[in-house]
Amino acid sequence: MNTTDPQAAKRGRDEINLQLNETEREIMQVIRDFARNEVKPRAAEIDATAKFPEDLVKKMGELGLMGLPLPEEYGGLGQSYILFALMIEELCAACATTGLVPDVNISLGAEPILMFGTEEQKQRWLPQMCSGEKLGALAITEPGAGSDAAGIKTTAVRDGDEYVINGSKVFITLGGVAETYVTSTVTNPELKDKHRHMTDFVVEKGTPGLSFGQPMHKMGITGSPTVEVFYDNVRVPVSHRLGEEGDGFKITMDTLDAGRIGVAAQAVGIARSALEDCLEYATQRKQFGSAITSFEGIQFMLADMATAIDAARLLTLRAAYLHNQGLPCARESSMAKLFAGDTAMKVTTDALQIFGGYGYIKEYPAERHMRDAKITQIYEGTQQIQRLVIARDLLKKLRA
Ligand SMILES: Cc1cc2nc3c(=O)[nH]c(=O)nc-3n(C[C@H](O)[C@H](O)[C@H](O)COP(=O)(O)OP(=O)(O)OC[C@H]3O[C@@H](n4cnc5c(N)ncnc54)[C@H](O)[C@@H]3O)c2cc1C
């Protein structure tokens, strides 16, 4: 929960308290048990069949995980973003597909409504996301506008008490499965300031003119549907607009600032799982008459992997702490996502190396971790875009 204590907010940047209280420890134990006993045994099957794990999502809803950091008044558990990051890590360590579902639902579906919605909008959409009965998604990316989010072409034209939306989106996670789509549009194309021409709307599934493409075939996180979304004269009431006309770019950027904490946590979970699996394998695998863990070359790889994972987790929890205090965290969440994504890719590649030839074979989990890790360097802004965000923030502070 965001604190309203200004002193705590001031201290936030210098003092980071990551200690969990008793309730938080109990919740983490529930999450750990669920992840290890019910999610992890399903990971290989979900990957192989590319099937959305509906039953696990239902169970996460029942456990309260689908709205863990969201306020209790809207059906959430009202827990901290630190606990949220730890939850996403734990779930993604068990199965990357399953873990990203509450992350997308909370960070991308619910957060923009929580941050910018009216009371009526929050009451209408947040409880169904918290229960996991109806999920939320975010639709920014278009075929011609990925990294350059302000370059979108989907339009929303006011017509009385409604807006008429036309255009298309691509790569939308949970597309077709989710109930609500926070959709970025252009309402004022004539404006020179390309940061004031966008407006966001919540578009509900079932609205006439809204349709979805077939799930795209992906290299990793295969059980999460990624689809094109089409808007053909989709009419939404003015009451579905988030904020005012022109607020869309800010809503999108603020959503992604916080959202990147979740992607970083996904990356930490995937990397941790790869290390755990290869530690187990390496202690049993013998070559030259000894376990391969007796070789310094392997030990150094393991040490580097563990060190990078811990550093990635600490960066992630720092960003989560700042967001929890209601403090800006654009630079810190980009640093966390950048470092954790690169760590996930390096650790999963090295873990596969430690498995030797078996790592290349699908019966072993190493290649799945490597395929799952790659997306954390791409979505919610590529690694190049994270560097731009960090550098801009550094330079802005120098000029200030
Ligand atoms: C599985 C998956 C799920 C996704 N889920 C969602 C979702 O739910 N909602 C949503 O809206 N989007 C989603 N996306 C889209 C994702 O955020 C974009 O793919 C990503 O932001 C990159 O955009 P792009 O693919 O158009 O690449 P481009 O923007 O075309 O980039 C191509 C390359 O150019 C580099 N580049 C671009 N601009 C610069 C620059 N200024 N400086 C240096 N390098 C640059 C990029 O880093 C990249 O390497 C998803 C994508 C995937 C693959």
The ligand as an SDF file (V2000), in Angstrom:
LIG
                    3D

 53 58  0  0  0  0  0  0  0  0999 V2000
    5.1850  -12.2000  -25.7510 C   0  0  0  0  0  0  0  0  0  0  0  0
    4.9270  -10.7400  -25.8090 C   0  0  0  0  0  0  0  0  0  0  0  0
    3.9680  -10.1770  -24.9840 C   0  0  0  0  0  0  0  0  0  0  0  0
    3.6860   -8.8120  -25.0510 C   0  0  0  0  0  0  0  0  0  0  0  0
    2.6640   -8.2900  -24.2880 N   0  0  0  0  0  0  0  0  0  0  0  0
    2.2600   -7.0120  -24.5180 C   0  0  0  0  0  0  0  0  0  0  0  0
    1.0720   -6.5040  -23.8840 C   0  0  0  0  0  0  0  0  0  0  0  0
    0.4170   -7.1870  -23.0820 O   0  0  0  0  0  0  0  0  0  0  0  0
    0.6580   -5.2530  -24.1930 N   0  0  0  0  0  0  0  0  0  0  0  0
    1.3380   -4.4560  -25.0690 C   0  0  0  0  0  0  0  0  0  0  0  0
    0.9040   -3.3310  -25.3170 O   0  0  0  0  0  0  0  0  0  0  0  0
    2.4720   -4.9030  -25.6670 N   0  0  0  0  0  0  0  0  0  0  0  0
    2.9440   -6.1650  -25.4190 C   0  0  0  0  0  0  0  0  0  0  0  0
    4.0770   -6.6370  -26.0340 N   0  0  0  0  0  0  0  0  0  0  0  0
    4.8220   -5.7610  -26.9310 C   0  0  0  0  0  0  0  0  0  0  0  0
    6.2260   -5.3970  -26.4330 C   0  0  0  0  0  0  0  0  0  0  0  0
    6.1480   -4.5060  -25.3580 O   0  0  0  0  0  0  0  0  0  0  0  0
    6.9980   -4.8580  -27.6430 C   0  0  0  0  0  0  0  0  0  0  0  0
    7.2740   -5.9620  -28.4900 O   0  0  0  0  0  0  0  0  0  0  0  0
    8.2820   -4.1490  -27.2440 C   0  0  0  0  0  0  0  0  0  0  0  0
    8.0030   -2.9650  -26.5540 O   0  0  0  0  0  0  0  0  0  0  0  0
    9.1500   -3.8390  -28.4740 C   0  0  0  0  0  0  0  0  0  0  0  0
    8.4170   -3.2820  -29.5080 O   0  0  0  0  0  0  0  0  0  0  0  0
    8.5730   -3.8930  -31.0050 P   0  0  0  0  0  0  0  0  0  0  0  0
    8.4080   -5.3440  -30.8910 O   0  0  0  0  0  0  0  0  0  0  0  0
    7.6920   -3.1470  -31.9020 O   0  0  0  0  0  0  0  0  0  0  0  0
   10.1160   -3.6150  -31.3600 O   0  0  0  0  0  0  0  0  0  0  0  0
   10.7150   -2.2750  -31.9920 P   0  0  0  0  0  0  0  0  0  0  0  0
   10.2450   -1.0970  -31.2250 O   0  0  0  0  0  0  0  0  0  0  0  0
   10.4830   -2.2980  -33.4620 O   0  0  0  0  0  0  0  0  0  0  0  0
   12.2670   -2.4680  -31.7060 O   0  0  0  0  0  0  0  0  0  0  0  0
   13.1050   -3.2520  -32.5510 C   0  0  0  0  0  0  0  0  0  0  0  0
   14.5410   -3.1440  -32.0110 C   0  0  0  0  0  0  0  0  0  0  0  0
   14.9620   -1.7660  -32.0750 O   0  0  0  0  0  0  0  0  0  0  0  0
   15.3850   -1.3290  -30.7940 C   0  0  0  0  0  0  0  0  0  0  0  0
   15.0440    0.1010  -30.6270 N   0  0  0  0  0  0  0  0  0  0  0  0
   13.8470    0.6970  -30.8680 C   0  0  0  0  0  0  0  0  0  0  0  0
   13.9040    2.0000  -30.5750 N   0  0  0  0  0  0  0  0  0  0  0  0
   15.1750    2.2370  -30.1350 C   0  0  0  0  0  0  0  0  0  0  0  0
   15.8780    3.4030  -29.6630 C   0  0  0  0  0  0  0  0  0  0  0  0
   15.2860    4.6070  -29.5690 N   0  0  0  0  0  0  0  0  0  0  0  0
   17.1720    3.2560  -29.2950 N   0  0  0  0  0  0  0  0  0  0  0  0
   17.7960    2.0460  -29.3780 C   0  0  0  0  0  0  0  0  0  0  0  0
   17.1860    0.9310  -29.8110 N   0  0  0  0  0  0  0  0  0  0  0  0
   15.9010    1.0140  -30.1670 C   0  0  0  0  0  0  0  0  0  0  0  0
   14.6260   -2.2280  -29.8030 C   0  0  0  0  0  0  0  0  0  0  0  0
   15.2820   -2.2750  -28.5530 O   0  0  0  0  0  0  0  0  0  0  0  0
   14.6570   -3.5540  -30.5540 C   0  0  0  0  0  0  0  0  0  0  0  0
   15.8820   -4.1910  -30.3230 O   0  0  0  0  0  0  0  0  0  0  0  0
    4.4240   -7.9940  -25.9400 C   0  0  0  0  0  0  0  0  0  0  0  0
    5.4100   -8.5620  -26.7490 C   0  0  0  0  0  0  0  0  0  0  0  0
    5.6560   -9.9050  -26.7180 C   0  0  0  0  0  0  0  0  0  0  0  0
    6.6940  -10.4910  -27.6340 C   0  0  0  0  0  0  0  0  0  0  0  0
  1  2  1  0
  2  3  1  0
  2 52  2  0
  3  4  2  0
  4  5  1  0
  4 50  1  0
  5  6  2  0
  6  7  1  0
  6 13  1  0
  7  8  2  0
  7  9  1  0
  9 10  1  0
 10 11  2  0
 10 12  1  0
 12 13  2  0
 13 14  1  0
 14 15  1  0
 14 50  1  0
 15 16  1  0
 16 17  1  0
 16 18  1  0
 18 19  1  0
 18 20  1  0
 20 21  1  0
 20 22  1  0
 22 23  1  0
 23 24  1  0
 24 25  2  0
 24 26  1  0
 24 27  1  0
 27 28  1  0
 28 29  2  0
 28 30  1  0
 28 31  1  0
 31 32  1  0
 32 33  1  0
 33 34  1  0
 33 48  1  0
 34 35  1  0
 35 36  1  0
 35 46  1  0
 36 37  1  0
 36 45  1  0
 37 38  2  0
 38 39  1  0
 39 40  1  0
 39 45  2  0
 40 41  1  0
 40 42  2  0
 42 43  1  0
 43 44  2  0
 44 45  1  0
 46 47  1  0
 46 48  1  0
 48 49  1  0
 50 51  2  0
 51 52  1  0
 52 53  1  0
M  END
$$$$
